[in-house]
Amino acid sequence: MWARVKIKEIVYKMDVNTLHRDETATSLKLNEIGRVRMRATRPLFLDEYDRNRETGALILVDEATNRTVGAAVVSTLGR
């Protein structure tokens, strides 16, 4: 399934060496890990990753270049 999404908020960026959460981050660069909130143009039928790996993960594709620009796992729904 394809849907347009917009990153509404970067909640935090994780420092993988110290596990510190940077809540002032405004972007995520290549290979950085963070928590974001997204808004989709259509309903997405997702499960939490812990319950179903197939429907609990997704990739983000740049519509201009068709390149993968991110990957995500669903950790909580409706929050």
Contacts in CASP RR format, 6 or more apart in sequence:
PFRMAT RR
TARGET T0000
AUTHOR 0000-0000-0000
METHOD contacts of the structure
MODEL  1
MWARVKIKEIVYKMDVNTLHRDETATSLKLNEIGRVRMRATRPLFLDEYD
RNRETGALILVDEATNRTVGAAVVSTLGR
1 44 0 8 1.000
1 45 0 8 1.000
3 40 0 8 1.000
3 41 0 8 1.000
3 42 0 8 1.000
3 44 0 8 1.000
4 40 0 8 1.000
4 41 0 8 1.000
4 63 0 8 1.000
5 38 0 8 1.000
5 39 0 8 1.000
5 40 0 8 1.000
5 41 0 8 1.000
5 60 0 8 1.000
6 38 0 8 1.000
6 39 0 8 1.000
7 36 0 8 1.000
7 37 0 8 1.000
7 38 0 8 1.000
8 36 0 8 1.000
8 37 0 8 1.000
8 38 0 8 1.000
8 39 0 8 1.000
9 36 0 8 1.000
9 37 0 8 1.000
10 25 0 8 1.000
10 26 0 8 1.000
10 27 0 8 1.000
10 28 0 8 1.000
10 34 0 8 1.000
10 35 0 8 1.000
10 36 0 8 1.000
11 23 0 8 1.000
11 34 0 8 1.000
11 35 0 8 1.000
11 36 0 8 1.000
11 37 0 8 1.000
12 21 0 8 1.000
12 22 0 8 1.000
12 23 0 8 1.000
12 25 0 8 1.000
12 34 0 8 1.000
12 35 0 8 1.000
13 21 0 8 1.000
13 22 0 8 1.000
13 25 0 8 1.000
13 28 0 8 1.000
13 32 0 8 1.000
13 33 0 8 1.000
13 34 0 8 1.000
14 20 0 8 1.000
14 21 0 8 1.000
14 22 0 8 1.000
14 32 0 8 1.000
14 33 0 8 1.000
14 34 0 8 1.000
14 35 0 8 1.000
15 21 0 8 1.000
15 22 0 8 1.000
16 33 0 8 1.000
25 34 0 8 1.000
28 34 0 8 1.000
28 36 0 8 1.000
35 75 0 8 1.000
36 72 0 8 1.000
38 72 0 8 1.000
44 58 0 8 1.000
45 55 0 8 1.000
46 55 0 8 1.000
46 56 0 8 1.000
46 58 0 8 1.000
46 74 0 8 1.000
46 77 0 8 1.000
47 55 0 8 1.000
47 56 0 8 1.000
47 74 0 8 1.000
47 77 0 8 1.000
48 56 0 8 1.000
48 74 0 8 1.000
48 75 0 8 1.000
48 76 0 8 1.000
48 77 0 8 1.000
49 56 0 8 1.000
49 57 0 8 1.000
49 73 0 8 1.000
49 74 0 8 1.000
49 75 0 8 1.000
56 73 0 8 1.000
56 74 0 8 1.000
57 71 0 8 1.000
57 72 0 8 1.000
57 73 0 8 1.000
57 74 0 8 1.000
58 71 0 8 1.000
58 72 0 8 1.000
58 74 0 8 1.000
59 68 0 8 1.000
59 70 0 8 1.000
59 71 0 8 1.000
59 72 0 8 1.000
60 68 0 8 1.000
60 69 0 8 1.000
60 70 0 8 1.000
60 71 0 8 1.000
60 72 0 8 1.000
61 67 0 8 1.000
61 68 0 8 1.000
61 69 0 8 1.000
62 68 0 8 1.000
62 69 0 8 1.000
END
